[in-house]
Amino acid sequence: MLLPKQMETISFAVVDSYTKTLPRVRAALANAGLEIAGEWDVTYDLRADYGVSLAPCRILTVYDPIKLLQNMVMDASAALTGQVSVAVCEGGGHARIFVRGSRSRLLDQVENALQLCGARHLAPVSAA
């Protein structure tokens, strides 16, 4: 069984709006050979369930299909650790991106893809 690594959150700022940034993030991830296993419109669900209106935010579950396959051949529990969460949110007319995962090749790939689509690092959010 693979031991879980420490999770970290990396934050980015983008000059463009959320609506322009979200498709660019999807394309950058695809160009890096990564796939989006799921996409969750968080604000839609909160509005529908609780009547709360918040700025737009979507969470993308991202994985590297080749690396996941390689890891799962060795240990099926790799299915639980082989993904990274990417939140793309509106923040004052500009997009903010938060990436959450354990330090790995996948996290590095996501980080590099986001930088290629114009995202710039902000101070670390957390390392826990």
Stockholm file with secondary structure:
# STOCKHOLM 1.0

chainA/1-128         MLLPKQMETISFAVVDSYTKTLPRVRAALANAGLEIAGEWDVTYDLRADYGVSLAPCRILTVYDPIKLLQNMVMDASAALTGQVSVAVCEGGGHARIFVRGSRSRLLDQVENALQLCGARHLAPVSAA
#=GR chainA/1-128 SS CCCCCCEEEEEEEESSCHHHHHHHHHHHHHHTTCEEEEEEEHHHHHHHHHCCCCCCEEEEEEECHHHHHHHHHHCGGGGGTSEEEEEEEEETTEEEEEEEEESSHHHHHHHHHHHHTTCEECSCCBCC
#=GC SS_cons         CCCCCCEEEEEEEESSCHHHHHHHHHHHHHHTTCEEEEEEEHHHHHHHHHCCCCCCEEEEEEECHHHHHHHHHHCGGGGGTSEEEEEEEEETTEEEEEEEEESSHHHHHHHHHHHHTTCEECSCCBCC
//
